[in-house]
Amino acid sequence: MPFKRKSRGRSKGGKGSSGVVQCQSCGQLVPRDKAKKVTRRFSIVDAQLAKELRQKGTYIAAPADTKYYCVSCAVHRGVVKVRAERERRARPRRF
C-alpha cells in the first residue's frame, strides 16, 4: 500500500514507541512525535506598563505556553496547512 508521507506522519526515526500526549482541543491521545506542538510566549504585564518598565531598564519575563494538538485539530485551527500531494514528502523550506 502506498504511503502519503516519507515519515508516515511521525518524527520518531528508529527509536521504537514514543509516549502519548493529550490534544488540547479534543482530548484525543496522540503519540508525542506525531502531535503538533505550539509554543507561544505571553506577557504577564499590561502592554503600556511593560513599555514604561522597559524604558527604565527592567527585565520582564515572558513565560512560554506549550500546547499539543492532534493533526485534525491542528488543521482545523490553522496550525498546519493541507499540502498538495507532490509537496507532502518534501519538508517546507524556512528562511
PyMOL Python script that loads the backbone (N, CA, C, O; Angstrom):
from pymol import cmd

cmd.read_pdbstr("""\
ATOM      1  N   MET A   1       0.844  -1.180   0.000  1.00  0.00           N
ATOM      2  CA  MET A   1       0.000   0.000   0.000  1.00  0.00           C
ATOM      3  C   MET A   1       0.888   1.241   0.000  1.00  0.00           C
ATOM      4  O   MET A   1       1.827   1.312   0.792  1.00  0.00           O
ATOM      5  N   PRO A   2       0.620   2.223  -0.866  1.00  0.00           N
ATOM      6  CA  PRO A   2       1.455   3.419  -0.916  1.00  0.00           C
ATOM      7  C   PRO A   2       1.274   4.272   0.337  1.00  0.00           C
ATOM      8  O   PRO A   2       0.244   4.203   1.008  1.00  0.00           O
ATOM      9  N   PHE A   3       2.288   5.075   0.636  1.00  0.00           N
ATOM     10  CA  PHE A   3       2.170   5.950   1.790  1.00  0.00           C
ATOM     11  C   PHE A   3       2.287   7.402   1.354  1.00  0.00           C
ATOM     12  O   PHE A   3       3.016   7.730   0.418  1.00  0.00           O
ATOM     13  N   LYS A   4       1.556   8.263   2.050  1.00  0.00           N
ATOM     14  CA  LYS A   4       1.475   9.668   1.666  1.00  0.00           C
ATOM     15  C   LYS A   4       2.750  10.434   1.961  1.00  0.00           C
ATOM     16  O   LYS A   4       3.193  11.256   1.159  1.00  0.00           O
ATOM     17  N   ARG A   5       3.339  10.157   3.121  1.00  0.00           N
ATOM     18  CA  ARG A   5       4.476  10.956   3.565  1.00  0.00           C
ATOM     19  C   ARG A   5       5.693  10.088   3.791  1.00  0.00           C
ATOM     20  O   ARG A   5       5.582   8.923   4.171  1.00  0.00           O
ATOM     21  N   LYS A   6       6.860  10.672   3.552  1.00  0.00           N
ATOM     22  CA  LYS A   6       8.116   9.945   3.728  1.00  0.00           C
ATOM     23  C   LYS A   6       8.262   9.455   5.162  1.00  0.00           C
ATOM     24  O   LYS A   6       8.746   8.349   5.402  1.00  0.00           O
ATOM     25  N   SER A   7       7.840  10.285   6.115  1.00  0.00           N
ATOM     26  CA  SER A   7       7.976   9.947   7.536  1.00  0.00           C
ATOM     27  C   SER A   7       6.760   9.206   8.089  1.00  0.00           C
ATOM     28  O   SER A   7       6.724   8.858   9.269  1.00  0.00           O
ATOM     29  N   ARG A   8       5.770   8.969   7.240  1.00  0.00           N
ATOM     30  CA  ARG A   8       4.489   8.388   7.651  1.00  0.00           C
ATOM     31  C   ARG A   8       3.813   9.207   8.759  1.00  0.00           C
ATOM     32  O   ARG A   8       3.073   8.663   9.579  1.00  0.00           O
ATOM     33  N   GLY A   9       4.071  10.496   8.774  1.00  0.00           N
ATOM     34  CA  GLY A   9       3.412  11.399   9.709  1.00  0.00           C
ATOM     35  C   GLY A   9       4.024  11.430  11.093  1.00  0.00           C
ATOM     36  O   GLY A   9       3.431  11.994  12.013  1.00  0.00           O
ATOM     37  N   ARG A  10       5.203  10.836  11.267  1.00  0.00           N
ATOM     38  CA  ARG A  10       5.834  10.792  12.586  1.00  0.00           C
ATOM     39  C   ARG A  10       7.255  11.329  12.480  1.00  0.00           C
ATOM     40  O   ARG A  10       7.804  11.437  11.384  1.00  0.00           O
ATOM     41  N   SER A  11       7.843  11.663  13.614  1.00  0.00           N
ATOM     42  CA  SER A  11       9.227  12.140  13.616  1.00  0.00           C
ATOM     43  C   SER A  11      10.085  11.296  14.543  1.00  0.00           C
ATOM     44  O   SER A  11      11.065  11.792  15.099  1.00  0.00           O
ATOM     45  N   LYS A  12       9.732  10.035  14.717  1.00  0.00           N
ATOM     46  CA  LYS A  12      10.434   9.209  15.695  1.00  0.00           C
ATOM     47  C   LYS A  12      11.704   8.585  15.172  1.00  0.00           C
ATOM     48  O   LYS A  12      12.569   8.217  15.966  1.00  0.00           O
ATOM     49  N   GLY A  13      11.855   8.448  13.858  1.00  0.00           N
ATOM     50  CA  GLY A  13      13.032   7.779  13.326  1.00  0.00           C
ATOM     51  C   GLY A  13      12.961   6.302  13.640  1.00  0.00           C
ATOM     52  O   GLY A  13      11.951   5.664  13.346  1.00  0.00           O
ATOM     53  N   GLY A  14      14.009   5.736  14.233  1.00  0.00           N
ATOM     54  CA  GLY A  14      14.020   4.316  14.532  1.00  0.00           C
ATOM     55  C   GLY A  14      14.041   4.020  16.018  1.00  0.00           C
ATOM     56  O   GLY A  14      14.597   3.004  16.436  1.00  0.00           O
ATOM     57  N   LYS A  15      13.447   4.887  16.822  1.00  0.00           N
ATOM     58  CA  LYS A  15      13.590   4.738  18.273  1.00  0.00           C
ATOM     59  C   LYS A  15      12.483   3.922  18.941  1.00  0.00           C
ATOM     60  O   LYS A  15      12.427   3.872  20.170  1.00  0.00           O
ATOM     61  N   GLY A  16      11.617   3.294  18.181  1.00  0.00           N
ATOM     62  CA  GLY A  16      10.558   2.498  18.792  1.00  0.00           C
ATOM     63  C   GLY A  16       9.363   3.355  19.144  1.00  0.00           C
ATOM     64  O   GLY A  16       9.120   4.381  18.509  1.00  0.00           O
ATOM     65  N   SER A  17       8.614   2.938  20.154  1.00  0.00           N
ATOM     66  CA  SER A  17       7.398   3.679  20.506  1.00  0.00           C
ATOM     67  C   SER A  17       7.731   4.899  21.343  1.00  0.00           C
ATOM     68  O   SER A  17       8.701   4.904  22.101  1.00  0.00           O
ATOM     69  N   SER A  18       6.914   5.936  21.197  1.00  0.00           N
ATOM     70  CA  SER A  18       7.096   7.157  21.974  1.00  0.00           C
ATOM     71  C   SER A  18       5.885   7.338  22.885  1.00  0.00           C
ATOM     72  O   SER A  18       4.864   6.670  22.716  1.00  0.00           O
ATOM     73  N   GLY A  19       6.006   8.236  23.838  1.00  0.00           N
ATOM     74  CA  GLY A  19       4.906   8.482  24.762  1.00  0.00           C
ATOM     75  C   GLY A  19       3.746   9.172  24.094  1.00  0.00           C
ATOM     76  O   GLY A  19       3.834   9.572  22.933  1.00  0.00           O
ATOM     77  N   VAL A  20       2.660   9.312  24.821  1.00  0.00           N
ATOM     78  CA  VAL A  20       1.485   9.975  24.272  1.00  0.00           C
ATOM     79  C   VAL A  20       1.225  11.282  25.023  1.00  0.00           C
ATOM     80  O   VAL A  20       1.563  11.422  26.199  1.00  0.00           O
ATOM     81  N   VAL A  21       0.618  12.227  24.317  1.00  0.00           N
ATOM     82  CA  VAL A  21       0.171  13.489  24.907  1.00  0.00           C
ATOM     83  C   VAL A  21      -1.307  13.650  24.563  1.00  0.00           C
ATOM     84  O   VAL A  21      -1.824  13.001  23.654  1.00  0.00           O
ATOM     85  N   GLN A  22      -1.965  14.515  25.298  1.00  0.00           N
ATOM     86  CA  GLN A  22      -3.392  14.740  25.077  1.00  0.00           C
ATOM     87  C   GLN A  22      -3.584  16.017  24.279  1.00  0.00           C
ATOM     88  O   GLN A  22      -2.969  17.040  24.579  1.00  0.00           O
ATOM     89  N   CYS A  23      -4.438  15.960  23.260  1.00  0.00           N
ATOM     90  CA  CYS A  23      -4.747  17.121  22.428  1.00  0.00           C
ATOM     91  C   CYS A  23      -5.450  18.169  23.291  1.00  0.00           C
ATOM     92  O   CYS A  23      -6.364  17.841  24.047  1.00  0.00           O
ATOM     93  N   GLN A  24      -5.029  19.412  23.179  1.00  0.00           N
ATOM     94  CA  GLN A  24      -5.610  20.499  23.968  1.00  0.00           C
ATOM     95  C   GLN A  24      -7.032  20.822  23.536  1.00  0.00           C
ATOM     96  O   GLN A  24      -7.814  21.361  24.319  1.00  0.00           O
ATOM     97  N   SER A  25      -7.369  20.497  22.301  1.00  0.00           N
ATOM     98  CA  SER A  25      -8.673  20.858  21.777  1.00  0.00           C
ATOM     99  C   SER A  25      -9.732  19.775  22.006  1.00  0.00           C
ATOM    100  O   SER A  25     -10.801  20.053  22.551  1.00  0.00           O
ATOM    101  N   CYS A  26      -9.430  18.535  21.587  1.00  0.00           N
ATOM    102  CA  CYS A  26     -10.449  17.487  21.657  1.00  0.00           C
ATOM    103  C   CYS A  26     -10.158  16.432  22.717  1.00  0.00           C
ATOM    104  O   CYS A  26     -11.038  15.631  23.032  1.00  0.00           O
ATOM    105  N   GLY A  27      -8.952  16.406  23.276  1.00  0.00           N
ATOM    106  CA  GLY A  27      -8.630  15.456  24.330  1.00  0.00           C
ATOM    107  C   GLY A  27      -8.155  14.105  23.853  1.00  0.00           C
ATOM    108  O   GLY A  27      -7.946  13.203  24.664  1.00  0.00           O
ATOM    109  N   GLN A  28      -7.976  13.943  22.538  1.00  0.00           N
ATOM    110  CA  GLN A  28      -7.524  12.664  21.989  1.00  0.00           C
ATOM    111  C   GLN A  28      -6.083  12.390  22.401  1.00  0.00           C
ATOM    112  O   GLN A  28      -5.275  13.317  22.461  1.00  0.00           O
ATOM    113  N   LEU A  29      -5.747  11.135  22.684  1.00  0.00           N
ATOM    114  CA  LEU A  29      -4.369  10.747  22.984  1.00  0.00           C
ATOM    115  C   LEU A  29      -3.622  10.542  21.675  1.00  0.00           C
ATOM    116  O   LEU A  29      -4.029   9.742  20.833  1.00  0.00           O
ATOM    117  N   VAL A  30      -2.512  11.279  21.513  1.00  0.00           N
ATOM    118  CA  VAL A  30      -1.743  11.280  20.275  1.00  0.00           C
ATOM    119  C   VAL A  30      -0.290  10.970  20.614  1.00  0.00           C
ATOM    120  O   VAL A  30       0.200  11.447  21.638  1.00  0.00           O
ATOM    121  N   PRO A  31       0.429  10.183  19.793  1.00  0.00           N
ATOM    122  CA  PRO A  31       1.853   9.989  20.043  1.00  0.00           C
ATOM    123  C   PRO A  31       2.583  11.336  20.046  1.00  0.00           C
ATOM    124  O   PRO A  31       2.286  12.206  19.228  1.00  0.00           O
ATOM    125  N   ARG A  32       3.521  11.504  20.953  1.00  0.00           N
ATOM    126  CA  ARG A  32       4.207  12.783  21.119  1.00  0.00           C
ATOM    127  C   ARG A  32       4.917  13.236  19.843  1.00  0.00           C
ATOM    128  O   ARG A  32       4.958  14.429  19.544  1.00  0.00           O
ATOM    129  N   ASP A  33       5.469  12.293  19.098  1.00  0.00           N
ATOM    130  CA  ASP A  33       6.192  12.681  17.889  1.00  0.00           C
ATOM    131  C   ASP A  33       5.269  12.960  16.704  1.00  0.00           C
ATOM    132  O   ASP A  33       5.723  13.475  15.682  1.00  0.00           O
ATOM    133  N   LYS A  34       3.994  12.630  16.822  1.00  0.00           N
ATOM    134  CA  LYS A  34       3.042  12.924  15.755  1.00  0.00           C
ATOM    135  C   LYS A  34       2.259  14.212  16.045  1.00  0.00           C
ATOM    136  O   LYS A  34       1.815  14.892  15.120  1.00  0.00           O
ATOM    137  N   ALA A  35       2.095  14.536  17.302  1.00  0.00           N
ATOM    138  CA  ALA A  35       1.319  15.720  17.690  1.00  0.00           C
ATOM    139  C   ALA A  35       2.016  16.992  17.222  1.00  0.00           C
ATOM    140  O   ALA A  35       3.242  17.037  17.115  1.00  0.00           O
ATOM    141  N   LYS A  36       1.234  18.011  16.947  1.00  0.00           N
ATOM    142  CA  LYS A  36       1.753  19.303  16.532  1.00  0.00           C
ATOM    143  C   LYS A  36       1.916  20.173  17.775  1.00  0.00           C
ATOM    144  O   LYS A  36       0.951  20.445  18.490  1.00  0.00           O
ATOM    145  N   LYS A  37       3.145  20.602  18.018  1.00  0.00           N
ATOM    146  CA  LYS A  37       3.484  21.355  19.228  1.00  0.00           C
ATOM    147  C   LYS A  37       3.462  22.853  18.915  1.00  0.00           C
ATOM    148  O   LYS A  37       4.110  23.304  17.971  1.00  0.00           O
ATOM    149  N   VAL A  38       2.725  23.605  19.699  1.00  0.00           N
ATOM    150  CA  VAL A  38       2.622  25.048  19.514  1.00  0.00           C
ATOM    151  C   VAL A  38       3.089  25.721  20.796  1.00  0.00           C
ATOM    152  O   VAL A  38       2.509  25.508  21.861  1.00  0.00           O
ATOM    153  N   THR A  39       4.137  26.533  20.693  1.00  0.00           N
ATOM    154  CA  THR A  39       4.659  27.249  21.852  1.00  0.00           C
ATOM    155  C   THR A  39       4.473  28.741  21.617  1.00  0.00           C
ATOM    156  O   THR A  39       4.957  29.290  20.627  1.00  0.00           O
ATOM    157  N   ARG A  40       3.775  29.382  22.526  1.00  0.00           N
ATOM    158  CA  ARG A  40       3.546  30.828  22.431  1.00  0.00           C
ATOM    159  C   ARG A  40       4.004  31.479  23.722  1.00  0.00           C
ATOM    160  O   ARG A  40       3.778  30.950  24.811  1.00  0.00           O
ATOM    161  N   ARG A  41       4.640  32.616  23.596  1.00  0.00           N
ATOM    162  CA  ARG A  41       5.072  33.373  24.762  1.00  0.00           C
ATOM    163  C   ARG A  41       4.006  34.428  25.047  1.00  0.00           C
ATOM    164  O   ARG A  41       3.442  35.022  24.127  1.00  0.00           O
ATOM    165  N   PHE A  42       3.741  34.651  26.323  1.00  0.00           N
ATOM    166  CA  PHE A  42       2.740  35.658  26.673  1.00  0.00           C
ATOM    167  C   PHE A  42       3.279  36.531  27.798  1.00  0.00           C
ATOM    168  O   PHE A  42       4.095  36.091  28.609  1.00  0.00           O
ATOM    169  N   SER A  43       2.819  37.749  27.834  1.00  0.00           N
ATOM    170  CA  SER A  43       3.282  38.708  28.824  1.00  0.00           C
ATOM    171  C   SER A  43       2.320  38.733  30.009  1.00  0.00           C
ATOM    172  O   SER A  43       1.101  38.728  29.840  1.00  0.00           O
ATOM    173  N   ILE A  44       2.890  38.761  31.201  1.00  0.00           N
ATOM    174  CA  ILE A  44       2.080  38.829  32.416  1.00  0.00           C
ATOM    175  C   ILE A  44       1.650  40.274  32.667  1.00  0.00           C
ATOM    176  O   ILE A  44       0.601  40.530  33.258  1.00  0.00           O
ATOM    177  N   VAL A  45       2.471  41.203  32.213  1.00  0.00           N
ATOM    178  CA  VAL A  45       2.269  42.630  32.486  1.00  0.00           C
ATOM    179  C   VAL A  45       1.496  43.269  31.332  1.00  0.00           C
ATOM    180  O   VAL A  45       1.639  42.855  30.181  1.00  0.00           O
ATOM    181  N   ASP A  46       0.681  44.273  31.637  1.00  0.00           N
ATOM    182  CA  ASP A  46      -0.056  45.029  30.639  1.00  0.00           C
ATOM    183  C   ASP A  46       0.925  45.688  29.660  1.00  0.00           C
ATOM    184  O   ASP A  46       2.030  46.062  30.054  1.00  0.00           O
ATOM    185  N   ALA A  47       0.534  45.832  28.399  1.00  0.00           N
ATOM    186  CA  ALA A  47       1.423  46.337  27.348  1.00  0.00           C
ATOM    187  C   ALA A  47       1.945  47.739  27.654  1.00  0.00           C
ATOM    188  O   ALA A  47       3.134  48.004  27.476  1.00  0.00           O
ATOM    189  N   GLN A  48       1.076  48.636  28.109  1.00  0.00           N
ATOM    190  CA  GLN A  48       1.501  50.017  28.405  1.00  0.00           C
ATOM    191  C   GLN A  48       2.487  50.050  29.573  1.00  0.00           C
ATOM    192  O   GLN A  48       3.491  50.760  29.523  1.00  0.00           O
ATOM    193  N   LEU A  49       2.200  49.287  30.614  1.00  0.00           N
ATOM    194  CA  LEU A  49       3.093  49.212  31.773  1.00  0.00           C
ATOM    195  C   LEU A  49       4.424  48.571  31.391  1.00  0.00           C
ATOM    196  O   LEU A  49       5.478  49.004  31.855  1.00  0.00           O
ATOM    197  N   ALA A  50       4.380  47.552  30.556  1.00  0.00           N
ATOM    198  CA  ALA A  50       5.607  46.888  30.114  1.00  0.00           C
ATOM    199  C   ALA A  50       6.499  47.850  29.338  1.00  0.00           C
ATOM    200  O   ALA A  50       7.722  47.812  29.475  1.00  0.00           O
ATOM    201  N   LYS A  51       5.897  48.710  28.526  1.00  0.00           N
ATOM    202  CA  LYS A  51       6.663  49.688  27.752  1.00  0.00           C
ATOM    203  C   LYS A  51       7.386  50.662  28.689  1.00  0.00           C
ATOM    204  O   LYS A  51       8.556  50.982  28.481  1.00  0.00           O
ATOM    205  N   GLU A  52       6.689  51.120  29.704  1.00  0.00           N
ATOM    206  CA  GLU A  52       7.299  52.042  30.671  1.00  0.00           C
ATOM    207  C   GLU A  52       8.419  51.363  31.461  1.00  0.00           C
ATOM    208  O   GLU A  52       9.472  51.954  31.699  1.00  0.00           O
ATOM    209  N   LEU A  53       8.177  50.125  31.858  1.00  0.00           N
ATOM    210  CA  LEU A  53       9.193  49.400  32.620  1.00  0.00           C
ATOM    211  C   LEU A  53      10.444  49.133  31.777  1.00  0.00           C
ATOM    212  O   LEU A  53      11.561  49.212  32.288  1.00  0.00           O
ATOM    213  N   ARG A  54      10.262  48.817  30.486  1.00  0.00           N
ATOM    214  CA  ARG A  54      11.409  48.578  29.613  1.00  0.00           C
ATOM    215  C   ARG A  54      12.236  49.836  29.424  1.00  0.00           C
ATOM    216  O   ARG A  54      13.459  49.756  29.310  1.00  0.00           O
ATOM    217  N   GLN A  55      11.591  51.003  29.389  1.00  0.00           N
ATOM    218  CA  GLN A  55      12.319  52.269  29.259  1.00  0.00           C
ATOM    219  C   GLN A  55      13.206  52.512  30.467  1.00  0.00           C
ATOM    220  O   GLN A  55      14.258  53.142  30.360  1.00  0.00           O
ATOM    221  N   LYS A  56      12.774  52.006  31.623  1.00  0.00           N
ATOM    222  CA  LYS A  56      13.572  52.158  32.839  1.00  0.00           C
ATOM    223  C   LYS A  56      14.643  51.082  32.967  1.00  0.00           C
ATOM    224  O   LYS A  56      15.470  51.131  33.878  1.00  0.00           O
ATOM    225  N   GLY A  57      14.629  50.096  32.044  1.00  0.00           N
ATOM    226  CA  GLY A  57      15.662  49.073  32.055  1.00  0.00           C
ATOM    227  C   GLY A  57      15.302  47.809  32.802  1.00  0.00           C
ATOM    228  O   GLY A  57      16.187  47.037  33.170  1.00  0.00           O
ATOM    229  N   THR A  58      14.034  47.584  33.029  1.00  0.00           N
ATOM    230  CA  THR A  58      13.597  46.401  33.763  1.00  0.00           C
ATOM    231  C   THR A  58      13.480  45.210  32.814  1.00  0.00           C
ATOM    232  O   THR A  58      13.033  45.360  31.677  1.00  0.00           O
ATOM    233  N   TYR A  59      13.879  44.035  33.280  1.00  0.00           N
ATOM    234  CA  TYR A  59      13.696  42.804  32.518  1.00  0.00           C
ATOM    235  C   TYR A  59      12.336  42.229  32.873  1.00  0.00           C
ATOM    236  O   TYR A  59      12.015  42.052  34.048  1.00  0.00           O
ATOM    237  N   ILE A  60      11.538  41.939  31.855  1.00  0.00           N
ATOM    238  CA  ILE A  60      10.210  41.375  32.064  1.00  0.00           C
ATOM    239  C   ILE A  60      10.196  39.968  31.479  1.00  0.00           C
ATOM    240  O   ILE A  60      10.376  39.789  30.275  1.00  0.00           O
ATOM    241  N   ALA A  61       9.984  38.979  32.328  1.00  0.00           N
ATOM    242  CA  ALA A  61       9.945  37.595  31.875  1.00  0.00           C
ATOM    243  C   ALA A  61       8.641  37.330  31.125  1.00  0.00           C
ATOM    244  O   ALA A  61       7.582  37.834  31.497  1.00  0.00           O
ATOM    245  N   ALA A  62       8.739  36.529  30.064  1.00  0.00           N
ATOM    246  CA  ALA A  62       7.560  36.140  29.303  1.00  0.00           C
ATOM    247  C   ALA A  62       7.508  34.614  29.278  1.00  0.00           C
ATOM    248  O   ALA A  62       8.185  33.990  28.462  1.00  0.00           O
ATOM    249  N   PRO A  63       6.717  34.006  30.158  1.00  0.00           N
ATOM    250  CA  PRO A  63       6.661  32.546  30.192  1.00  0.00           C
ATOM    251  C   PRO A  63       6.087  31.961  28.903  1.00  0.00           C
ATOM    252  O   PRO A  63       5.310  32.612  28.204  1.00  0.00           O
ATOM    253  N   ALA A  64       6.476  30.734  28.602  1.00  0.00           N
ATOM    254  CA  ALA A  64       6.015  30.057  27.392  1.00  0.00           C
ATOM    255  C   ALA A  64       4.851  29.137  27.727  1.00  0.00           C
ATOM    256  O   ALA A  64       4.847  28.466  28.759  1.00  0.00           O
ATOM    257  N   ASP A  65       3.874  29.117  26.845  1.00  0.00           N
ATOM    258  CA  ASP A  65       2.717  28.245  26.984  1.00  0.00           C
ATOM    259  C   ASP A  65       2.780  27.228  25.855  1.00  0.00           C
ATOM    260  O   ASP A  65       2.641  27.599  24.690  1.00  0.00           O
ATOM    261  N   THR A  66       2.987  25.954  26.173  1.00  0.00           N
ATOM    262  CA  THR A  66       3.123  24.905  25.168  1.00  0.00           C
ATOM    263  C   THR A  66       1.851  24.075  25.122  1.00  0.00           C
ATOM    264  O   THR A  66       1.355  23.607  26.147  1.00  0.00           O
ATOM    265  N   LYS A  67       1.332  23.902  23.902  1.00  0.00           N
ATOM    266  CA  LYS A  67       0.131  23.098  23.699  1.00  0.00           C
ATOM    267  C   LYS A  67       0.408  22.077  22.597  1.00  0.00           C
ATOM    268  O   LYS A  67       1.163  22.338  21.661  1.00  0.00           O
ATOM    269  N   TYR A  68      -0.217  20.918  22.731  1.00  0.00           N
ATOM    270  CA  TYR A  68      -0.118  19.869  21.728  1.00  0.00           C
ATOM    271  C   TYR A  68      -1.488  19.674  21.095  1.00  0.00           C
ATOM    272  O   TYR A  68      -2.504  19.638  21.788  1.00  0.00           O
ATOM    273  N   TYR A  69      -1.507  19.546  19.750  1.00  0.00           N
ATOM    274  CA  TYR A  69      -2.746  19.320  19.025  1.00  0.00           C
ATOM    275  C   TYR A  69      -2.631  18.062  18.178  1.00  0.00           C
ATOM    276  O   TYR A  69      -1.560  17.756  17.654  1.00  0.00           O
ATOM    277  N   CYS A  70      -3.739  17.330  18.043  1.00  0.00           N
ATOM    278  CA  CYS A  70      -3.762  16.216  17.094  1.00  0.00           C
ATOM    279  C   CYS A  70      -3.794  16.824  15.691  1.00  0.00           C
ATOM    280  O   CYS A  70      -4.061  18.016  15.540  1.00  0.00           O
ATOM    281  N   VAL A  71      -3.528  16.021  14.678  1.00  0.00           N
ATOM    282  CA  VAL A  71      -3.413  16.528  13.318  1.00  0.00           C
ATOM    283  C   VAL A  71      -4.708  17.177  12.851  1.00  0.00           C
ATOM    284  O   VAL A  71      -4.672  18.239  12.231  1.00  0.00           O
ATOM    285  N   SER A  72      -5.858  16.555  13.138  1.00  0.00           N
ATOM    286  CA  SER A  72      -7.122  17.107  12.653  1.00  0.00           C
ATOM    287  C   SER A  72      -7.443  18.452  13.307  1.00  0.00           C
ATOM    288  O   SER A  72      -7.949  19.353  12.639  1.00  0.00           O
ATOM    289  N   CYS A  73      -7.157  18.599  14.601  1.00  0.00           N
ATOM    290  CA  CYS A  73      -7.398  19.879  15.278  1.00  0.00           C
ATOM    291  C   CYS A  73      -6.394  20.941  14.819  1.00  0.00           C
ATOM    292  O   CYS A  73      -6.739  22.118  14.718  1.00  0.00           O
ATOM    293  N   ALA A  74      -5.148  20.527  14.541  1.00  0.00           N
ATOM    294  CA  ALA A  74      -4.137  21.467  14.054  1.00  0.00           C
ATOM    295  C   ALA A  74      -4.520  22.015  12.686  1.00  0.00           C
ATOM    296  O   ALA A  74      -4.317  23.199  12.418  1.00  0.00           O
ATOM    297  N   VAL A  75      -5.072  21.169  11.815  1.00  0.00           N
ATOM    298  CA  VAL A  75      -5.540  21.625  10.505  1.00  0.00           C
ATOM    299  C   VAL A  75      -6.731  22.554  10.677  1.00  0.00           C
ATOM    300  O   VAL A  75      -6.813  23.590  10.018  1.00  0.00           O
ATOM    301  N   HIS A  76      -7.656  22.189  11.560  1.00  0.00           N
ATOM    302  CA  HIS A  76      -8.851  23.000  11.780  1.00  0.00           C
ATOM    303  C   HIS A  76      -8.504  24.386  12.325  1.00  0.00           C
ATOM    304  O   HIS A  76      -9.132  25.375  11.947  1.00  0.00           O
ATOM    305  N   ARG A  77      -7.514  24.463  13.206  1.00  0.00           N
ATOM    306  CA  ARG A  77      -7.130  25.740  13.808  1.00  0.00           C
ATOM    307  C   ARG A  77      -6.129  26.524  12.962  1.00  0.00           C
ATOM    308  O   ARG A  77      -5.813  27.667  13.292  1.00  0.00           O
ATOM    309  N   GLY A  78      -5.630  25.939  11.888  1.00  0.00           N
ATOM    310  CA  GLY A  78      -4.696  26.636  11.009  1.00  0.00           C
ATOM    311  C   GLY A  78      -3.254  26.559  11.464  1.00  0.00           C
ATOM    312  O   GLY A  78      -2.423  27.324  10.976  1.00  0.00           O
ATOM    313  N   VAL A  79      -2.925  25.657  12.386  1.00  0.00           N
ATOM    314  CA  VAL A  79      -1.546  25.487  12.837  1.00  0.00           C
ATOM    315  C   VAL A  79      -0.710  24.915  11.700  1.00  0.00           C
ATOM    316  O   VAL A  79       0.415  25.361  11.475  1.00  0.00           O
ATOM    317  N   VAL A  80      -1.249  23.931  10.979  1.00  0.00           N
ATOM    318  CA  VAL A  80      -0.611  23.370   9.791  1.00  0.00           C
ATOM    319  C   VAL A  80      -1.583  23.494   8.626  1.00  0.00           C
ATOM    320  O   VAL A  80      -2.798  23.527   8.822  1.00  0.00           O
ATOM    321  N   LYS A  81      -1.049  23.563   7.425  1.00  0.00           N
ATOM    322  CA  LYS A  81      -1.865  23.693   6.228  1.00  0.00           C
ATOM    323  C   LYS A  81      -1.951  22.354   5.513  1.00  0.00           C
ATOM    324  O   LYS A  81      -1.068  21.508   5.654  1.00  0.00           O
ATOM    325  N   VAL A  82      -3.008  22.167   4.754  1.00  0.00           N
ATOM    326  CA  VAL A  82      -3.147  20.996   3.909  1.00  0.00           C
ATOM    327  C   VAL A  82      -2.284  21.242   2.678  1.00  0.00           C
ATOM    328  O   VAL A  82      -2.414  22.267   2.010  1.00  0.00           O
ATOM    329  N   ARG A  83      -1.390  20.277   2.384  1.00  0.00           N
ATOM    330  CA  ARG A  83      -0.473  20.447   1.256  1.00  0.00           C
ATOM    331  C   ARG A  83      -0.860  19.540   0.093  1.00  0.00           C
ATOM    332  O   ARG A  83      -1.488  18.499   0.285  1.00  0.00           O
ATOM    333  N   ALA A  84      -0.478  19.949  -1.110  1.00  0.00           N
ATOM    334  CA  ALA A  84      -0.750  19.160  -2.300  1.00  0.00           C
ATOM    335  C   ALA A  84       0.027  17.853  -2.243  1.00  0.00           C
ATOM    336  O   ALA A  84       0.989  17.733  -1.484  1.00  0.00           O
ATOM    337  N   GLU A  85      -0.385  16.875  -3.042  1.00  0.00           N
ATOM    338  CA  GLU A  85       0.197  15.536  -2.992  1.00  0.00           C
ATOM    339  C   GLU A  85       1.693  15.538  -3.259  1.00  0.00           C
ATOM    340  O   GLU A  85       2.435  14.813  -2.596  1.00  0.00           O
ATOM    341  N   ARG A  86       2.151  16.334  -4.212  1.00  0.00           N
ATOM    342  CA  ARG A  86       3.586  16.330  -4.535  1.00  0.00           C
ATOM    343  C   ARG A  86       4.418  17.101  -3.513  1.00  0.00           C
ATOM    344  O   ARG A  86       5.639  16.948  -3.472  1.00  0.00           O
ATOM    345  N   GLU A  87       3.780  17.919  -2.697  1.00  0.00           N
ATOM    346  CA  GLU A  87       4.508  18.692  -1.674  1.00  0.00           C
ATOM    347  C   GLU A  87       4.573  17.979  -0.333  1.00  0.00           C
ATOM    348  O   GLU A  87       5.301  18.423   0.556  1.00  0.00           O
ATOM    349  N   ARG A  88       3.836  16.886  -0.158  1.00  0.00           N
ATOM    350  CA  ARG A  88       3.745  16.247   1.137  1.00  0.00           C
ATOM    351  C   ARG A  88       5.058  15.625   1.596  1.00  0.00           C
ATOM    352  O   ARG A  88       5.413  15.727   2.771  1.00  0.00           O
ATOM    353  N   ARG A  89       5.775  14.988   0.690  1.00  0.00           N
ATOM    354  CA  ARG A  89       7.000  14.281   1.073  1.00  0.00           C
ATOM    355  C   ARG A  89       8.132  15.239   1.377  1.00  0.00           C
ATOM    356  O   ARG A  89       8.979  14.934   2.216  1.00  0.00           O
ATOM    357  N   ALA A  90       8.172  16.386   0.722  1.00  0.00           N
ATOM    358  CA  ALA A  90       9.247  17.363   0.955  1.00  0.00           C
ATOM    359  C   ALA A  90       8.887  18.267   2.123  1.00  0.00           C
ATOM    360  O   ALA A  90       7.739  18.683   2.277  1.00  0.00           O
ATOM    361  N   ARG A  91       9.878  18.558   2.934  1.00  0.00           N
ATOM    362  CA  ARG A  91       9.648  19.482   4.049  1.00  0.00           C
ATOM    363  C   ARG A  91       9.593  20.901   3.513  1.00  0.00           C
ATOM    364  O   ARG A  91      10.323  21.229   2.578  1.00  0.00           O
ATOM    365  N   PRO A  92       8.743  21.753   4.081  1.00  0.00           N
ATOM    366  CA  PRO A  92       8.674  23.140   3.598  1.00  0.00           C
ATOM    367  C   PRO A  92       9.969  23.885   3.947  1.00  0.00           C
ATOM    368  O   PRO A  92      10.531  23.699   5.026  1.00  0.00           O
ATOM    369  N   ARG A  93      10.427  24.721   3.026  1.00  0.00           N
ATOM    370  CA  ARG A  93      11.659  25.476   3.255  1.00  0.00           C
ATOM    371  C   ARG A  93      11.378  26.660   4.162  1.00  0.00           C
ATOM    372  O   ARG A  93      10.362  27.339   4.018  1.00  0.00           O
ATOM    373  N   ARG A  94      12.274  26.897   5.084  1.00  0.00           N
ATOM    374  CA  ARG A  94      12.130  28.039   6.003  1.00  0.00           C
ATOM    375  C   ARG A  94      13.320  28.956   5.811  1.00  0.00           C
ATOM    376  O   ARG A  94      14.458  28.502   5.697  1.00  0.00           O
ATOM    377  N   PHE A  95      13.051  30.233   5.778  1.00  0.00           N
ATOM    378  CA  PHE A  95      14.113  31.215   5.568  1.00  0.00           C
ATOM    379  C   PHE A  95      14.482  31.916   6.839  1.00  0.00           C
ATOM    380  O   PHE A  95      15.363  32.776   6.836  1.00  0.00           O
TER     381      PHE A  95
END
""", "prot")
cmd.dss("prot")
cmd.show_as("cartoon", "prot")
cmd.util.cbc("prot")
cmd.orient("prot")
